Amino acid sequence: MTWTLARRAERLNPSIIREILKVTERPGIVSLAGGLPAAEGFPVEAMREAAARVLTEAPREALQYAASEGFGPLRDWVAAQLATQGLKVDADQVLITTGSQQGLDLAGKVLLDPGSRVAVESPTYLGALQAFAPYEPEFVPVDCDDQGPVPTELQAARGARFLYMLPNFQNPSGRCIGAPRRDALMAECLRLGLPVLEDNPYGDLWFDQPPAAPLAAHAPDQVLYLGSFSKVLAPGLRLGYVVAPKPLYPKLLQAKQAADLHTPGFNQRVVYEVIKDGFLDRHVPTIRARYKAQRDAMKAALEQHLPAGCRWQLPDGGMFFWVELPEGLDTLALLPQAVEAGVAYVPGAAFYASAPRMNTLRLSFVTVSAERITQGVAALGRVFQQALESQP
């Protein structure tokens, strides 16, 4: 028997990040590649105690099929938490998803036809490009500067099904869009009638001050908002959520039912037991303090070891530095040399929907000690310096 693949399957590609992570399993490699949260921050004991309570107080309910919309108290918690950030929504607009990555897939499934236009930042999150690609859209890159997408460039996205943005400590750039730029972007989106898909997995990981209000607070009926518990609790739970405008919610729910019926009810109940009494208010600041110290270590290492002509922007939160090397260097071509030198990174080309800038790379600072960060960046500096010196 010969299997015939659907046309959409041809658009499925492996994640370069996942492929690089296989390399980092080699002994001695300093991995600055993976966008993984630090395992030291996982609240193991709180999870253990919460799981025991759930299995004691509601074992059969927790292990049974559950509502597709999600666990009611957890949906209430999400709505109340968003209200503190300026986004007022009803709990019945909250759909609990199997990670926020599923939210991207559901959005693509419900909103995209073959040939539909999707506007994306340039660069943008690789996982979003992977999620949307099987639905055969036409990607429309929007030019960005250090403050985020340039509002005047949105004219090129007129007629797109939506504009996908990560306003808080973006993956890969680490950039956080300030309030004035958010105001200008949303004013232009409203003028153009351009819906927005706002992805916010990193917003709680700020170092000195929280980000501005969500984009969805400007126009709740025009923004589909995604959130996640992966970066503040543990990614292995695969727990995220979608906050949808009420007219859009039923179709997202139906797509969710077709995909997996519901997100694991046991996981939802355990997470709710952990967070219901303000645990995150105590826990997340410890993550921020750890990440800020590692951010500072990488900043110092970059300043000391990268050759002249390299450029980066200091992130005010999140997990990443985005580095631009002098023109003419190709970070994809240089990756094997870096691995040979004992360090791994993610080449920047993977984060572009089109016209990739080959001299860019993403570095993650949250899973490596300050000492290992310095070691890894020093090795990178030597590789890049040798490449510069060998240029004709």
N, C-alpha and C positions, 0 to 999 in steps of 0.2 A: 504493500500500500504506500502511495506517495502522499505526503501531507502538503496541502496547499496553504500557504500563509496569506492572511489578509493583508491588504495593502498597508494598513496602519502598522502592522508588525514590522514592516521595513523601516519605520521611523523610530523604532525602539532601539536605543543604543546603550551600552554599558556606561555607568558613571565612571569618569576618569578618576574621581576621588576614591571610589571603592577599589579600583584597580591599583592605585598608588598605595592604598592602605595595606594591600597584600605585600608590597615591597617592604613596608615599614616593619613587618614582622621579623625581618632579618636582625640578628643580634647586633647591637651597637649603633643602629640607625636612630638618629634624632629626628623624630617626625614632627614637623611643623605643618603637616598637610591636613590631617583630619579635622573636621569641624565638630569634634566630640566635646561635650561638657566634661569637666574634670570629675572622675569617679569618686574622688575624695569628698566631693560635695553631696553625694547621694545620701539622703536621710535614712540609712538602713534600719536603725532601731525604731524610728517613728513608723516606718513601713511595716516592720515586723509586728509591732504592737497593734497597728490599725488592722492588719490582716487577721490577727487573732480575734479582735473585737467583731469584725465582720463575720467570721466563721462561727463565732459564738452566738451573736445576736440575730443574724439573718442568713444562716448558711444556705438554706435552700433557695431563697430569693436571689442570693448572690451568684449561685451556680446555675440558675435557670436562664432560659432565654429572657431578653429584656426589651424594653421599648426602643424602637429605632431612634427616637429623638434624643435619648440619653436619660441618665438617672436624674429625676426631677430636682432633688436638693442640689446636685452639682450644677445644673443649669441655672438655678436660682442664684447660686454663689457667683457664677460667671457674670450674670447680669448685674448683680450688686457691685462686683469688683470693677467692672467697666464704668459704672456710674461714677465711681471715685476719680476716674480719669477723664470725665467730661463726655462720655458716650452713654446716653440714656437709651436703653433698649429693654424690651420685655423678655422674660425668660423663654417665652414661646417662640422667640426668634433665634434661640441658641440651639445648635445641632452639635452634639458631641461626636467627634470623628476619631478614627483610628490614626492618630497623629495628624498634625496640620497638613502633612503631605497628602493625606486623603482628601482634605479640603480642596487642594489644588486640582486633584483629579476630578472631583465632583464638579467643580466650576467648569473645567474643560468639557466634561461630558454634557453638562446642561446648557452651556452658553456657546459652544463652538461647533461650526459646520466646516467641512472642507473648504478652504479658501478664505475663511473668516480672518479678519485682521485682528491681531493682538499686539498692543503697544507694550514694550518692556524697556526698562532702564538699560543703559549700556555702560558698564556690564550689569548683569543681573544674576539671580540665583540659578545655578545649574539645574537643581531639582525641579524648578518650575518649568524650565524649557523642556525637560524630560517628560513632565506630567502633561503638558499641553501638546507636545509634538504628535502623539498618535491620533489626535483629532484633526490633524492636517491643516493647521492655521498658517497664515502668512504673518511672520513676525515683523513688527515695525519698531526698530530700535529708536529710542529717544535719547538725544545727546544730553550728557550730564556734565556738570562742573563739580567743584568741591562741595557745593551746597546741595546738590541733588539734581534731578531733572530740570532742564531749563524750560520755564513755562512757554516761552515763545516757540519752542520746538514742538509743542504738542499739536500744532496745526497739522503736522504730517500724520497725526494719529486720528484725524477726523474720520468718523465712520467705523472705527475699531469697536469690537465687541466690549473690550475693557482695556484699561491701562493697569498693568501689574506693577506694584511698587512695594518695597520694603523701606519704610521711612525711618526706622530705628536701627542704627548700627548695622547697616546693610551687609548681607553676605553676597559678594565678597569684599566690598570696599571698606566696610567699617564705618561708613559715613552716616551721620544722623541729620535729617532735614530739620532745619530750624523753623520756628513759628512763622516768620515773614514769608519764607519760601513755600511753606505749606499753604498759607493763605492764598498766595499767588497761583499755585498749582491748582487748588480746588476751585478758585474763581474761573480759571481757564477751562477746567473740566466741565464746570456747570455751563459755561458759555457754549462749549462745543457739544454738550450733551453726551459727554464721554464717561461711562461708568468706570469705577475704580475697584480693583481687587487689592485690598490692603493686607499685607502679610506681616505679622508682628511676633516672631518667635523670640526676639532678643530685647524687647522693650524694657523688661525689668532689670536688665544687666547694666544699668547706668552706674557711672563711677562718682561723679560729683553732683549732678543734678538730673532729675528725671526729664525725659523727652517732652516735647510739646504735646498738646492734646491730639488724639488720633485723627487721621484724615476723615474717618467716618463721622466724627463729631460735627464737621462742617456741613455734611449732606448725608444723613443716615439712609435716605432712600436711594442714594446713588452709589453706595459703597458696600461691598461684600468684605467682611472683616474676618481674618483668620488669626487664631491664637493657639498657644501650645503650652503644655506642662513639661515638655522635654527638657528645657534648659533650666528650669527652676526646681524640678524634682528629679526625674530620671527618664531618659529617652526609651528605655526598655519597656515602659508602661504603654507606649504608643497611644498617647492621649492628647487630643487637641480639640478644637471647636471652631465652628463657623457661626458667625452672627450675620444673618441674612435679612434684607428687606422683606417685609411680609409677603409681597406678591411672588418673590423668588423662592421662598422657603419650601413650599410643597414639592416642587420639582427636585430640589436638592435632597429632600427627604426620600423621595421615590428612588433617586439615583443611589442613595446610601443603602436603601433596602435591597436594591438589586445587587449591590457590591458585596455586602457582608451581613445583612440583616440588622446588625447593631454592633457598636463597639463593646468589647468585653465588659459585662456588668460588674464582675468581681473587681476589675481594675478601677472602675469608676467609683465604686463604693469605698474601696481602700483609700483612694486619693481624697475623696470627700472627708473621710474620717481624719485624715492627716491635716487637711487645710481648714476645716470648718471653724476652728477656734483661734484663728490668727497665726497659725504656724509659719506661714510664708513671711509674715512681717518680721519674724525673728530669724528665719533661716536664710532668706535671700541676701540680707546684708553681709552674711559671712561669705557667700559666693562672690559678691561684689568686691569685698576686700581682697580676697585671694586673686581674683582676676586682675584687679587694678595693679597689684604688686607685680604680677607677671607681665602685664602691659608695660609697666615702667622698665622692667628688665629688658624686654625686647626693644623698646625705644632706645635705651642706652646702648644695646648691642648693635642696632642698626647704625646709630650715629658713629660708633667706633669702628665698625668693621666693613660696612659697604663702601664700595668705591665712589669717587666723586661722580656726580651726574645722576645718581639715583634719587628718586623722589617718593615720599610717602606722606600720608596725612595721619596725625595722631588721633586714634579713635577715643571717643569719650565714653565708650561702653562696648558691650558685645565681646567678640572673640577673635577679631581679625585685624591684621594690617594688610593693606593693598600696596604693593611696591611696583614702581615703574623704573625699569633700568634704562640706561642710555639707548637711544635708537640704534638698531642694527643687531642687538642681542635677541636671541630667541630662547625663551625660558623652557619651551617644550624640548628643543634640541639639547639644552644644557642639563635637563633633569637627570639623564644617566650619569653624567659626570658628578653631579651633586650627590647622587646616591652612592657612587663610588667613594666620594669624600666623606660619607657618613651622615647625610642629611637629606630630608625629603620635603618637598613643598608641592603646591598645586599650580601648574602653569595657568596663566590668566586666560588663555585663548578659549578655554572651555566655558567661560562665563559670558561669552558674546553670542548673541543670536545671529550676527553676521559681522563681517569685517573685523575679525579679532585683532587685538593689539598684542603682537607676539612677544613684546618686551615687558609683559606684566606678569605678576605672580601673587598668590595669596598665601599668607603665613598665619597660622593659628598659634596663639600663645597660652592657651588655658590648660593644656594637658601635660605641659613640660615644666620642670623646675627652672628657676632662674639660672642656675648653673648650666643646665643643659641647653637652655635658650641661648646663652652666650656662646657655648660650644658650637651649636648648630649654625648660628648666624655668622660666626667667625669662619666656619667652613664654607658657607655660601659666599662670603666676601672674597675668599681666595679663588673660588671657582669663577666668579664673575670678573674679578680682576684679571685672571689669566685669559678669559675670553675677550676682554677689552684689549689686552695687549697683543692678542693674536689677530685682531682685525686688520685688514689691509689698509 
